[in-house]
Amino acid sequence: MRAYYYDGEPGDQRLPHDSGRTVSTEMLEALNVQSMFVPVESYEEEVAAIAKQQGYKNHDIISISKEGLGDQYESRIKAFFHEHMHEDDEARYIISGSGYFDIREAHTNAWVRIAVTTGDFLIVPAGIYHRFTLDTHDRVKSMRLFKDAPKWEALNRGVETDRHPIRTGYLKNIGL
C-alpha cells in the first residue's frame, strides 16, 4: 500500500496521478484511516481475527472487472469514482488485483490517493469523503467487511452530507 497526494491533473482516473508528495502512515492514522498488509496465503484466518477485533460480523466478496461487468463496466467505475461517504466503515481486503482509494483530507480538502494491491487491508472510516477506481489492470477482487448486514449505500457529497451526523462525528473525531 502506498499513499500520496493526487496530482489533480485531468486524464484517465485509472492512471497513478502521483504528485510525488508521499503521505505517511501517521498522516493516514490522523485521518482515522487504518491500513495493514495480510499475506494472501493466510488471509482467511488473519482477516477473521481483525474482523472480530474491529466488530465486523459479516462479509462478502466482490469482483470488479471489464469481463465481469460487461456493458455496465464504464458506468459502475464512474459511479465508484464519484465523491461520497458512507454511514459505516468501508473495510476492504484485496484478495487479488489492484486499484486506488482516494480519500479527502479534511484539513486541506486535498485528495490523498492510496494504491492498494493484493494483500492490502484498508479501513476507511464512516463519514470520510472518498472514491474508488481500478488502475489500468482493470480488475480487483476484494472482501468487504460489515459490522451488520452487508450493505453499500453511497451518500454523494453535498450540503446534506456535509451536515450528516456521521460526517460531523467524523470531523469531530479528527479534531475539526
MIZAMAR-120166 format. One record per atom (N, C-alpha, C, CB): residue in three letters; x, y, z. Coordinates in nm, 2 decimals, always signed. Atoms other than C-alpha are relative to their C-alpha. Glycine has a CB too. Layout:
BEGIN
ALA  X  Y  Z
...
This chain:
BEGIN
MET  +0.09  -0.12  +0.00
MET  +0.00  +0.00  +0.00
MET  +0.09  +0.12  +0.00
MET  -0.10  +0.00  +0.12
ARG  -0.07  -0.12  +0.02
ARG  +0.13  +0.34  -0.10
ARG  -0.09  +0.12  +0.00
ARG  +0.10  +0.00  -0.12
ALA  +0.09  -0.12  -0.01
ALA  -0.02  +0.68  -0.02
ALA  +0.07  +0.12  -0.04
ALA  -0.06  +0.02  +0.14
TYR  -0.06  -0.12  +0.05
TYR  +0.05  +1.01  -0.19
TYR  -0.11  +0.10  -0.04
TYR  +0.09  -0.02  -0.12
TYR  +0.10  -0.10  +0.05
TYR  -0.13  +1.33  -0.29
TYR  -0.02  -0.01  -0.14
TYR  +0.05  +0.15  +0.04
TYR  +0.05  +0.01  +0.14
TYR  -0.33  +1.31  -0.61
TYR  +0.04  +0.13  -0.07
TYR  -0.16  -0.02  +0.00
ASP  -0.05  -0.11  +0.07
ASP  -0.19  +1.54  -0.87
ASP  -0.11  +0.10  -0.05
ASP  +0.09  -0.04  -0.11
GLY  +0.11  -0.08  +0.05
GLY  -0.53  +1.68  -0.98
GLY  +0.00  +0.03  -0.15
GLY  +0.01  +0.13  +0.07
GLU  -0.01  -0.02  +0.15
GLU  -0.43  +1.67  -1.35
GLU  -0.12  -0.08  -0.06
GLU  +0.13  -0.05  -0.05
PRO  +0.11  +0.07  +0.07
PRO  -0.71  +1.58  -1.59
PRO  +0.06  -0.13  -0.07
PRO  -0.07  +0.09  -0.11
GLY  -0.04  +0.12  +0.07
GLY  -0.70  +1.24  -1.76
GLY  -0.06  -0.12  +0.06
GLY  +0.15  -0.01  +0.01
ASP  +0.05  +0.13  -0.04
ASP  -0.78  +0.88  -1.71
ASP  +0.01  -0.02  +0.15
ASP  +0.07  -0.12  -0.07
GLN  +0.00  +0.02  -0.15
GLN  -0.88  +0.82  -1.34
GLN  +0.08  -0.12  +0.04
GLN  -0.14  -0.01  +0.05
ARG  -0.07  +0.12  -0.03
ARG  -0.71  +0.48  -1.36
ARG  +0.15  +0.01  +0.00
ARG  -0.04  -0.11  -0.10
LEU  -0.15  -0.02  +0.00
LEU  -0.36  +0.63  -1.41
LEU  +0.04  +0.04  +0.15
LEU  +0.04  +0.11  -0.10
PRO  -0.05  -0.03  -0.14
PRO  -0.14  +0.69  -1.09
PRO  -0.03  +0.14  +0.05
PRO  +0.14  -0.03  +0.00
HIS  +0.02  -0.14  -0.04
HIS  -0.18  +1.07  -1.08
HIS  +0.08  +0.03  +0.12
HIS  -0.15  +0.02  +0.03
ASP  -0.09  -0.01  -0.11
ASP  +0.12  +1.07  -0.85
ASP  +0.06  +0.14  +0.00
ASP  +0.10  -0.11  +0.00
SER  -0.05  -0.14  -0.01
SER  +0.21  +1.43  -0.74
SER  +0.15  -0.01  +0.04
SER  -0.07  +0.08  +0.10
GLY  -0.13  +0.01  -0.05
GLY  +0.54  +1.30  -0.60
GLY  +0.01  +0.03  +0.15
GLY  +0.09  +0.09  -0.08
ARG  +0.00  -0.03  -0.15
ARG  +0.44  +1.40  -0.24
ARG  -0.06  -0.11  +0.07
ARG  -0.08  +0.13  +0.02
THR  +0.04  +0.11  -0.07
THR  +0.42  +1.10  -0.02
THR  -0.08  +0.04  +0.12
THR  +0.12  -0.08  +0.05
VAL  +0.08  -0.02  -0.12
VAL  +0.16  +1.07  +0.26
VAL  +0.04  -0.12  +0.09
VAL  -0.15  +0.00  -0.03
SER  -0.05  +0.10  -0.09
SER  +0.29  +0.89  +0.57
SER  -0.12  -0.08  +0.06
SER  +0.08  +0.07  +0.11
THR  +0.10  +0.08  -0.08
THR  +0.11  +0.61  +0.77
THR  -0.06  +0.08  +0.11
THR  +0.07  -0.13  +0.05
GLU  +0.05  -0.08  -0.11
GLU  +0.09  +0.86  +1.06
GLU  -0.10  +0.10  -0.05
GLU  +0.12  +0.07  +0.06
MET  +0.10  -0.10  +0.05
MET  -0.10  +1.11  +0.84
MET  -0.13  -0.08  -0.03
MET  +0.05  +0.06  -0.13
LEU  +0.12  +0.07  +0.02
LEU  -0.34  +0.84  +0.74
LEU  -0.07  -0.03  +0.13
LEU  +0.03  -0.14  -0.08
GLU  +0.06  +0.03  -0.13
GLU  -0.39  +0.74  +1.10
GLU  -0.07  +0.13  +0.06
GLU  +0.11  -0.05  +0.10
ALA  +0.06  -0.12  -0.05
ALA  -0.46  +1.11  +1.18
ALA  -0.14  +0.02  -0.06
ALA  +0.09  +0.12  -0.03
LEU  +0.13  -0.01  +0.07
LEU  -0.75  +1.08  +0.93
LEU  -0.09  -0.12  +0.04
LEU  +0.02  +0.01  -0.15
ASN  +0.07  +0.12  -0.04
ASN  -0.86  +0.76  +1.11
ASN  -0.01  -0.11  -0.10
ASN  -0.14  +0.03  +0.05
VAL  -0.01  +0.11  +0.10
VAL  -0.77  +0.55  +0.81
VAL  +0.10  -0.10  +0.05
VAL  +0.05  +0.06  -0.14
GLN  -0.08  +0.11  -0.04
GLN  -0.63  +0.21  +0.90
GLN  +0.05  -0.08  -0.12
GLN  -0.07  -0.09  +0.11
SER  -0.05  +0.08  +0.11
SER  -0.41  +0.01  +0.68
SER  +0.10  -0.10  +0.05
SER  +0.07  +0.08  -0.11
MET  -0.09  +0.11  -0.04
MET  -0.22  -0.32  +0.71
MET  +0.02  -0.09  -0.12
MET  -0.05  -0.07  +0.12
PHE  -0.02  +0.10  +0.10
PHE  -0.08  -0.60  +0.50
PHE  -0.02  -0.14  +0.06
PHE  +0.14  +0.01  -0.06
VAL  +0.03  +0.13  -0.04
VAL  -0.21  -0.95  +0.53
VAL  +0.03  -0.09  -0.12
VAL  -0.15  -0.02  +0.05
PRO  -0.04  +0.09  +0.11
PRO  -0.04  -1.22  +0.32
PRO  -0.12  -0.08  -0.05
PRO  +0.11  -0.10  +0.04
VAL  +0.12  +0.06  +0.06
VAL  -0.30  -1.37  +0.08
VAL  +0.00  -0.15  +0.03
VAL  +0.00  +0.02  -0.15
GLU  -0.01  +0.15  -0.03
GLU  -0.17  -1.73  +0.16
GLU  -0.08  -0.03  +0.13
GLU  +0.14  -0.04  +0.01
SER  +0.06  +0.03  -0.13
SER  -0.31  -1.70  +0.52
SER  -0.11  +0.10  +0.03
SER  +0.10  +0.01  +0.11
TYR  +0.09  -0.11  -0.03
TYR  -0.57  -1.42  +0.48
TYR  -0.13  -0.04  +0.07
TYR  -0.04  +0.06  -0.13
GLU  +0.13  +0.03  -0.06
GLU  -0.88  -1.61  +0.59
GLU  +0.00  +0.01  +0.15
GLU  -0.05  -0.14  -0.04
GLU  -0.01  -0.01  -0.15
GLU  -0.77  -1.66  +0.95
GLU  +0.04  +0.14  +0.05
GLU  +0.11  -0.10  +0.05
GLU  -0.05  -0.13  -0.04
GLU  -0.59  -1.33  +0.98
GLU  -0.11  +0.11  -0.01
GLU  +0.12  +0.05  -0.07
VAL  +0.11  -0.09  +0.02
VAL  -0.88  -1.13  +0.83
VAL  -0.12  -0.02  +0.10
VAL  -0.05  +0.00  -0.14
ALA  +0.11  +0.04  -0.10
ALA  -1.13  -1.32  +1.06
ALA  +0.04  +0.06  +0.14
ALA  -0.02  -0.15  +0.00
ALA  -0.04  -0.06  -0.13
ALA  -0.92  -1.21  +1.36
ALA  -0.01  +0.15  +0.01
ALA  +0.14  -0.04  +0.03
ILE  +0.01  -0.15  +0.01
ILE  -0.91  -0.85  +1.25
ILE  -0.15  +0.04  +0.01
ILE  +0.07  +0.06  -0.13
ALA  +0.15  -0.03  +0.00
ALA  -1.29  -0.86  +1.18
ALA  -0.05  -0.01  +0.14
ALA  -0.07  -0.10  -0.10
LYS  +0.05  +0.02  -0.14
LYS  -1.36  -0.99  +1.53
LYS  +0.05  +0.12  +0.09
LYS  +0.05  -0.13  +0.06
GLN  -0.06  -0.12  -0.08
GLN  -1.13  -0.72  +1.69
GLN  -0.08  +0.13  -0.03
GLN  +0.15  +0.01  -0.03
GLN  +0.06  -0.13  +0.05
GLN  -1.30  -0.44  +1.48
GLN  -0.15  -0.01  +0.01
GLN  +0.04  +0.02  -0.14
GLY  +0.14  +0.01  -0.01
GLY  -1.65  -0.57  +1.53
GLY  -0.08  -0.02  -0.13
GLY  -0.06  +0.12  +0.07
TYR  +0.06  +0.03  +0.13
TYR  -1.72  -0.68  +1.17
TYR  -0.06  -0.14  +0.01
TYR  +0.10  +0.01  -0.12
LYS  +0.07  +0.13  -0.01
LYS  -1.98  -0.96  +1.17
LYS  -0.03  -0.07  -0.13
LYS  -0.13  +0.02  +0.08
ASN  +0.04  +0.06  +0.13
ASN  -2.05  -1.01  +0.80
ASN  +0.10  +0.04  -0.10
ASN  -0.14  +0.05  -0.04
HIS  -0.08  -0.03  +0.11
HIS  -1.86  -1.01  +0.48
HIS  -0.06  -0.05  -0.13
HIS  +0.15  -0.05  +0.02
ASP  +0.03  +0.06  +0.13
ASP  -1.90  -1.07  +0.11
ASP  +0.13  +0.02  -0.09
ASP  -0.12  +0.06  -0.07
ILE  -0.11  -0.01  +0.09
ILE  -1.66  -1.10  -0.19
ILE  -0.06  +0.07  -0.13
ILE  +0.06  -0.14  -0.04
ILE  +0.04  -0.08  +0.12
ILE  -1.69  -0.85  -0.48
ILE  +0.11  -0.01  -0.10
ILE  -0.04  +0.14  +0.03
SER  -0.10  +0.00  +0.11
SER  -1.51  -0.88  -0.82
SER  -0.04  +0.11  -0.10
SER  +0.01  -0.14  -0.07
ILE  +0.03  -0.11  +0.09
ILE  -1.49  -0.58  -1.04
ILE  +0.10  -0.01  -0.12
ILE  +0.02  +0.14  +0.06
SER  -0.08  +0.01  +0.12
SER  -1.36  -0.62  -1.40
SER  -0.08  +0.02  -0.12
SER  +0.07  -0.15  -0.01
LYS  +0.08  -0.02  +0.13
LYS  -1.45  -0.55  -1.76
LYS  -0.07  -0.12  -0.04
LYS  +0.10  +0.04  -0.11
GLU  +0.06  +0.13  +0.04
GLU  -1.52  -0.92  -1.82
GLU  -0.12  -0.02  +0.09
GLU  +0.10  -0.11  +0.02
GLY  +0.11  +0.03  -0.09
GLY  -1.74  -0.95  -1.51
GLY  -0.12  +0.10  -0.01
GLY  +0.05  +0.00  +0.14
LEU  +0.11  -0.09  +0.00
LEU  -1.94  -0.63  -1.55
LEU  -0.05  +0.03  -0.14
LEU  +0.05  +0.13  +0.06
GLY  +0.04  -0.01  +0.14
GLY  -1.96  -0.63  -1.93
GLY  -0.04  +0.15  -0.03
GLY  -0.13  -0.08  -0.02
ASP  +0.04  -0.13  +0.04
ASP  -2.16  -0.33  -2.06
ASP  -0.02  +0.10  +0.11
ASP  -0.13  -0.01  -0.08
GLN  +0.02  -0.09  -0.12
GLN  -2.21  -0.19  -1.71
GLN  +0.14  +0.05  +0.06
GLN  -0.07  -0.07  +0.11
TYR  -0.13  -0.03  -0.06
TYR  -1.83  -0.16  -1.65
TYR  +0.02  +0.15  +0.01
TYR  +0.11  -0.06  -0.09
GLU  -0.04  -0.15  +0.00
GLU  -1.78  +0.21  -1.75
GLU  -0.09  +0.08  +0.09
GLU  -0.02  +0.06  -0.14
SER  +0.09  -0.07  -0.08
SER  -2.09  +0.33  -1.57
SER  +0.03  -0.03  +0.15
SER  -0.15  -0.03  -0.03
ARG  -0.03  +0.04  -0.14
ARG  -2.00  +0.14  -1.25
ARG  +0.13  +0.06  +0.05
ARG  +0.01  -0.15  +0.01
ILE  -0.13  -0.07  -0.04
ILE  -1.64  +0.27  -1.25
ILE  -0.02  +0.15  +0.02
ILE  +0.10  -0.03  -0.11
LYS  +0.03  -0.14  -0.02
LYS  -1.77  +0.62  -1.29
LYS  -0.08  +0.03  +0.13
LYS  -0.08  +0.06  -0.12
ALA  +0.08  -0.01  -0.13
ALA  -2.02  +0.57  -1.00
ALA  +0.09  -0.01  +0.12
ALA  -0.11  -0.10  +0.00
PHE  -0.10  +0.02  -0.11
PHE  -1.74  +0.44  -0.77
PHE  +0.09  +0.12  +0.02
PHE  +0.08  -0.13  -0.02
PHE  -0.09  -0.12  +0.00
PHE  -1.53  +0.75  -0.86
PHE  -0.07  +0.13  +0.04
PHE  +0.06  +0.01  -0.13
HIS  +0.07  -0.12  -0.04
HIS  -1.80  +1.00  -0.76
HIS  +0.03  +0.01  +0.15
HIS  -0.15  -0.01  -0.03
GLU  -0.03  -0.03  -0.14
GLU  -1.71  +1.16  -0.43
GLU  -0.12  -0.03  +0.09
GLU  +0.05  +0.14  +0.02
HIS  +0.11  +0.04  -0.08
HIS  -1.92  +1.01  -0.15
HIS  +0.06  -0.04  +0.14
HIS  -0.07  -0.12  -0.06
MET  -0.04  +0.05  -0.13
MET  -1.92  +0.89  +0.21
MET  -0.10  -0.11  +0.03
MET  -0.01  +0.11  +0.11
HIS  +0.09  +0.11  -0.05
HIS  -2.09  +0.60  +0.40
HIS  -0.03  +0.02  +0.14
HIS  +0.06  -0.14  -0.03
GLU  +0.03  -0.01  -0.14
GLU  -2.26  +0.57  +0.73
GLU  +0.07  -0.11  +0.08
GLU  -0.15  -0.02  +0.02
ASP  -0.08  +0.10  -0.06
ASP  -2.04  +0.27  +0.80
ASP  +0.14  +0.00  -0.05
ASP  -0.07  -0.14  -0.02
ASP  -0.14  +0.01  +0.05
ASP  -1.67  +0.20  +0.77
ASP  +0.00  -0.08  -0.13
ASP  +0.09  -0.08  +0.10
GLU  -0.02  +0.08  +0.12
GLU  -1.56  +0.08  +0.43
GLU  +0.13  -0.08  +0.02
GLU  +0.01  +0.10  -0.13
ALA  -0.11  +0.09  -0.03
ALA  -1.34  -0.21  +0.52
ALA  +0.02  -0.10  -0.12
ALA  -0.02  -0.08  +0.13
ARG  -0.03  +0.08  +0.11
ARG  -1.17  -0.39  +0.23
ARG  +0.13  -0.07  +0.01
ARG  +0.00  +0.09  -0.13
TYR  -0.12  +0.08  +0.01
TYR  -0.92  -0.67  +0.20
TYR  +0.01  -0.04  -0.15
TYR  +0.00  -0.13  +0.09
ILE  -0.02  +0.02  +0.14
ILE  -0.77  -0.70  -0.15
ILE  +0.05  -0.15  -0.02
ILE  +0.10  +0.10  -0.06
ILE  -0.03  +0.14  +0.02
ILE  -0.77  -1.07  -0.25
ILE  +0.09  -0.02  -0.12
ILE  -0.13  -0.09  -0.01
SER  -0.08  +0.00  +0.12
SER  -0.63  -1.01  -0.60
SER  -0.03  +0.13  -0.07
SER  -0.03  -0.12  -0.09
GLY  +0.02  -0.12  +0.08
GLY  -0.59  -0.72  -0.84
GLY  +0.05  +0.12  +0.07
GLY  -0.14  +0.01  -0.03
SER  -0.05  -0.12  -0.06
SER  -0.53  -0.36  -0.76
SER  -0.09  +0.12  -0.04
SER  +0.14  +0.03  -0.05
GLY  +0.08  -0.12  +0.03
GLY  -0.69  -0.01  -0.76
GLY  +0.05  +0.11  +0.09
GLY  -0.15  -0.03  +0.02
TYR  -0.03  -0.12  -0.08
TYR  -0.70  +0.33  -0.59
TYR  -0.12  +0.04  +0.08
TYR  +0.05  +0.11  -0.09
PHE  +0.10  -0.07  -0.08
PHE  -0.89  +0.46  -0.30
PHE  +0.05  +0.15  +0.02
PHE  -0.02  -0.07  +0.15
ASP  -0.03  -0.14  -0.03
ASP  -0.89  +0.84  -0.29
ASP  -0.08  +0.05  +0.12
ASP  -0.02  +0.09  -0.13
ILE  +0.07  -0.05  -0.11
ILE  -0.97  +1.00  +0.04
ILE  +0.02  +0.15  +0.01
ILE  +0.05  -0.07  +0.13
ARG  -0.01  -0.15  -0.01
ARG  -1.04  +1.37  +0.11
ARG  +0.06  +0.03  +0.13
ARG  -0.15  +0.06  -0.02
GLU  -0.07  -0.05  -0.12
GLU  -0.80  +1.52  +0.35
GLU  -0.08  +0.12  +0.05
GLU  +0.15  +0.04  -0.02
ALA  +0.10  -0.10  -0.05
ALA  -1.05  +1.73  +0.56
ALA  +0.07  +0.13  +0.03
ALA  -0.07  -0.05  +0.12
HIS  -0.07  -0.12  -0.04
HIS  -0.79  +1.98  +0.68
HIS  +0.03  +0.09  -0.12
HIS  +0.13  -0.03  +0.07
THR  -0.04  -0.08  +0.11
THR  -0.69  +2.09  +0.33
THR  -0.09  -0.02  -0.12
THR  +0.14  -0.05  -0.04
ASN  +0.09  +0.04  +0.11
ASN  -0.96  +1.94  +0.10
ASN  +0.08  -0.06  -0.12
ASN  -0.07  +0.13  -0.05
ALA  -0.08  +0.07  +0.11
ALA  -0.68  +1.77  -0.10
ALA  -0.04  -0.14  +0.00
ALA  +0.16  +0.02  +0.03
TRP  +0.02  +0.15  +0.02
TRP  -0.71  +1.42  -0.24
TRP  +0.13  -0.07  +0.04
TRP  -0.05  -0.03  -0.14
VAL  -0.11  +0.09  -0.03
VAL  -0.49  +1.15  -0.09
VAL  -0.03  -0.13  -0.07
VAL  +0.02  -0.02  +0.15
ARG  +0.02  +0.13  +0.07
ARG  -0.45  +0.85  -0.32
ARG  +0.07  -0.11  +0.07
ARG  +0.05  +0.02  -0.15
ILE  -0.05  +0.12  -0.06
ILE  -0.40  +0.51  -0.17
ILE  +0.00  -0.11  -0.10
ILE  -0.07  -0.04  +0.13
ALA  -0.01  +0.11  +0.09
ALA  -0.27  +0.25  -0.41
ALA  -0.01  -0.13  +0.07
ALA  +0.13  +0.01  -0.09
VAL  +0.01  +0.12  -0.07
VAL  -0.39  -0.09  -0.30
VAL  +0.02  -0.12  -0.10
VAL  -0.15  -0.02  +0.06
THR  -0.03  +0.12  +0.07
THR  -0.28  -0.43  -0.42
THR  -0.03  -0.13  +0.08
THR  +0.15  +0.00  -0.06
THR  +0.02  +0.13  -0.07
THR  -0.31  -0.80  -0.33
THR  +0.06  +0.00  +0.14
THR  +0.05  -0.12  -0.09
GLY  -0.05  +0.01  -0.14
GLY  -0.28  -0.84  +0.05
GLY  -0.03  +0.12  +0.08
GLY  +0.14  -0.03  -0.01
ASP  +0.03  -0.12  -0.07
ASP  -0.37  -0.49  +0.14
ASP  -0.14  +0.00  +0.07
ASP  +0.01  +0.13  -0.09
PHE  +0.13  -0.01  -0.08
PHE  -0.64  -0.44  +0.41
PHE  -0.01  +0.15  +0.04
PHE  +0.00  -0.09  +0.13
LEU  +0.02  -0.15  -0.02
LEU  -0.78  -0.08  +0.43
LEU  -0.13  +0.02  +0.07
LEU  +0.01  +0.07  -0.13
ILE  +0.12  -0.04  -0.06
ILE  -1.04  +0.06  +0.66
ILE  -0.02  +0.15  -0.01
ILE  -0.01  -0.05  +0.16
VAL  +0.03  -0.14  +0.02
VAL  -1.18  +0.39  +0.55
VAL  -0.12  +0.03  +0.10
VAL  -0.04  +0.03  -0.15
PRO  +0.11  -0.02  -0.10
PRO  -1.39  +0.54  +0.84
PRO  -0.13  +0.06  -0.05
PRO  +0.06  +0.09  +0.11
ALA  +0.13  -0.06  +0.03
ALA  -1.75  +0.62  +0.82
ALA  +0.01  +0.15  +0.01
ALA  -0.12  -0.05  +0.10
GLY  +0.01  -0.15  +0.00
GLY  -1.81  +0.99  +0.73
GLY  +0.11  +0.07  -0.07
GLY  +0.01  +0.04  +0.14
ILE  -0.10  -0.07  +0.08
ILE  -1.49  +1.05  +0.53
ILE  -0.04  +0.00  -0.14
ILE  +0.14  -0.08  +0.03
TYR  +0.02  +0.00  +0.15
TYR  -1.53  +1.16  +0.17
TYR  +0.11  -0.08  -0.07
TYR  -0.01  +0.15  -0.05
HIS  -0.09  +0.08  +0.08
HIS  -1.37  +0.92  -0.07
HIS  -0.06  -0.04  -0.13
HIS  +0.04  -0.13  +0.08
ARG  +0.04  +0.06  +0.13
ARG  -1.39  +0.75  -0.41
ARG  +0.09  -0.12  -0.03
ARG  +0.00  +0.10  -0.11
PHE  -0.08  +0.12  +0.04
PHE  -1.25  +0.43  -0.57
PHE  +0.00  -0.01  -0.15
PHE  -0.06  -0.13  +0.06
THR  -0.01  +0.03  +0.14
THR  -1.12  +0.34  -0.91
THR  +0.10  -0.12  -0.01
THR  +0.04  +0.12  -0.08
LEU  -0.10  +0.10  +0.03
LEU  -0.94  +0.05  -1.06
LEU  +0.12  +0.07  -0.06
LEU  -0.06  -0.11  -0.10
ASP  -0.11  -0.05  +0.08
ASP  -0.60  +0.10  -1.21
ASP  -0.01  -0.05  -0.14
ASP  +0.14  -0.03  +0.07
THR  +0.01  +0.04  +0.14
THR  -0.51  +0.02  -1.57
THR  +0.00  -0.15  -0.02
THR  +0.12  +0.06  -0.07
HIS  +0.01  +0.15  +0.01
HIS  -0.51  -0.36  -1.49
HIS  -0.15  -0.04  -0.01
HIS  +0.07  -0.07  +0.11
ASP  +0.14  +0.02  +0.02
ASP  -0.89  -0.32  -1.48
ASP  -0.06  -0.12  +0.08
ASP  -0.04  -0.01  -0.14
ARG  +0.06  +0.10  -0.08
ARG  -0.96  -0.58  -1.21
ARG  +0.04  +0.00  +0.14
ARG  +0.03  -0.14  -0.07
VAL  -0.03  +0.02  -0.14
VAL  -0.99  -0.63  -0.84
VAL  -0.10  -0.10  +0.06
VAL  +0.00  +0.14  +0.07
LYS  +0.09  +0.09  -0.08
LYS  -1.14  -0.90  -0.61
LYS  +0.03  +0.04  +0.14
LYS  +0.03  -0.15  -0.04
SER  -0.03  -0.03  -0.14
SER  -1.19  -0.79  -0.26
SER  -0.11  -0.05  +0.09
SER  +0.00  +0.16  +0.02
MET  +0.10  +0.03  -0.10
MET  -1.36  -0.89  +0.06
MET  -0.05  +0.13  +0.07
MET  +0.07  -0.10  +0.11
ARG  +0.06  -0.11  -0.07
ARG  -1.60  -0.63  +0.20
ARG  -0.04  -0.05  +0.14
ARG  -0.11  +0.06  -0.08
LEU  +0.04  +0.04  -0.14
LEU  -1.65  -0.64  +0.58
LEU  -0.10  +0.10  +0.05
LEU  +0.12  -0.01  +0.09
PHE  +0.11  -0.08  -0.05
PHE  -1.96  -0.51  +0.76
PHE  -0.02  -0.03  +0.14
PHE  -0.12  -0.02  -0.09
LYS  +0.03  +0.02  -0.14
LYS  -2.05  -0.45  +1.12
LYS  -0.14  -0.06  +0.02
LYS  +0.00  +0.14  +0.07
ASP  +0.13  +0.06  -0.01
ASP  -2.41  -0.55  +1.05
ASP  -0.02  -0.07  -0.13
ASP  -0.11  +0.11  +0.03
ALA  +0.03  +0.06  +0.13
ALA  -2.59  -0.68  +0.74
ALA  +0.08  +0.06  -0.11
ALA  -0.15  +0.00  -0.02
PRO  -0.07  -0.06  +0.11
PRO  -2.40  -0.64  +0.42
PRO  -0.08  +0.11  -0.07
PRO  +0.05  -0.11  -0.10
LYS  +0.06  -0.10  +0.08
LYS  -2.49  -0.31  +0.25
LYS  +0.10  +0.10  -0.05
LYS  -0.11  +0.08  +0.09
TRP  -0.09  -0.10  +0.06
TRP  -2.33  -0.05  +0.04
TRP  -0.08  +0.11  -0.05
TRP  +0.10  -0.06  -0.11
GLU  +0.08  -0.12  +0.05
GLU  -2.50  +0.29  +0.02
GLU  +0.09  +0.12  +0.00
GLU  -0.12  +0.02  +0.10
ALA  -0.08  -0.12  +0.02
ALA  -2.31  +0.58  -0.11
ALA  -0.08  +0.13  +0.02
ALA  +0.08  +0.01  -0.14
LEU  +0.07  -0.13  -0.02
LEU  -2.41  +0.93  +0.01
LEU  +0.09  +0.10  -0.07
LEU  -0.02  +0.03  +0.15
ASN  -0.08  -0.09  +0.07
ASN  -2.28  +1.17  -0.25
ASN  +0.02  +0.13  +0.07
ASN  -0.06  +0.02  -0.14
ARG  -0.03  -0.12  -0.07
ARG  -2.11  +1.48  -0.13
ARG  -0.09  +0.11  -0.04
ARG  +0.15  +0.04  -0.03
GLY  +0.08  -0.11  +0.02
GLY  -2.33  +1.78  -0.09
GLY  -0.03  +0.07  +0.13
GLY  -0.13  -0.04  -0.07
VAL  +0.03  -0.07  -0.12
VAL  -2.48  +2.02  +0.16
VAL  -0.06  -0.09  +0.11
VAL  -0.10  +0.12  -0.03
GLU  +0.06  +0.09  -0.10
GLU  -2.69  +1.75  +0.32
GLU  +0.10  -0.10  +0.06
GLU  -0.11  -0.08  -0.08
THR  -0.10  +0.09  -0.06
THR  -2.40  +1.51  +0.36
THR  +0.10  +0.07  +0.09
THR  +0.07  -0.08  -0.11
ASP  -0.09  -0.08  -0.09
ASP  -2.18  +1.79  +0.50
ASP  -0.06  +0.02  +0.14
ASP  +0.02  +0.14  -0.07
ARG  +0.06  -0.02  -0.13
ARG  -2.43  +1.82  +0.78
ARG  -0.05  -0.13  +0.07
ARG  -0.12  +0.09  -0.01
HIS  +0.04  +0.13  -0.05
HIS  -2.49  +1.45  +0.83
HIS  +0.07  -0.03  +0.13
HIS  +0.03  -0.11  -0.11
PRO  -0.07  +0.03  -0.13
PRO  -2.43  +1.33  +1.19
PRO  +0.12  -0.09  -0.01
PRO  -0.11  -0.06  +0.09
ILE  -0.12  +0.09  +0.02
ILE  -2.19  +1.06  +1.07
ILE  +0.12  +0.09  -0.05
ILE  -0.03  -0.11  -0.10
ARG  -0.11  -0.09  +0.05
ARG  -1.99  +1.33  +0.88
ARG  +0.05  +0.09  +0.11
ARG  -0.05  +0.08  -0.12
THR  -0.04  -0.10  -0.11
THR  -1.99  +1.58  +1.17
THR  +0.07  -0.08  +0.11
THR  -0.12  +0.08  +0.05
GLY  -0.07  +0.08  -0.10
GLY  -1.89  +1.30  +1.41
GLY  +0.14  -0.04  -0.04
GLY  -0.08  -0.13  +0.02
TYR  -0.14  +0.03  +0.05
TYR  -1.60  +1.20  +1.19
TYR  +0.09  +0.12  +0.01
TYR  -0.01  -0.04  -0.15
LEU  -0.08  -0.12  -0.01
LEU  -1.48  +1.56  +1.17
LEU  +0.04  +0.03  +0.15
LEU  -0.08  +0.12  -0.06
LYS  -0.03  -0.02  -0.14
LYS  -1.50  +1.59  +1.55
LYS  +0.11  -0.10  +0.05
LYS  -0.13  -0.02  +0.08
ASN  -0.10  +0.11  -0.04
ASN  -1.30  +1.26  +1.59
ASN  +0.14  +0.04  -0.05
ASN  -0.04  -0.13  -0.06
ILE  -0.13  -0.04  +0.04
ILE  -1.02  +1.41  +1.39
ILE  +0.04  +0.14  +0.04
ILE  +0.01  -0.02  -0.16
GLY  -0.04  -0.13  -0.06
GLY  -1.02  +1.74  +1.57
GLY  -0.04  +0.12  -0.08
GLY  +0.15  +0.00  +0.02
LEU  +0.05  -0.12  +0.08
LEU  -1.21  +1.97  +1.33
LEU  -0.14  +0.04  +0.05
LEU  -0.01  -0.03  -0.15
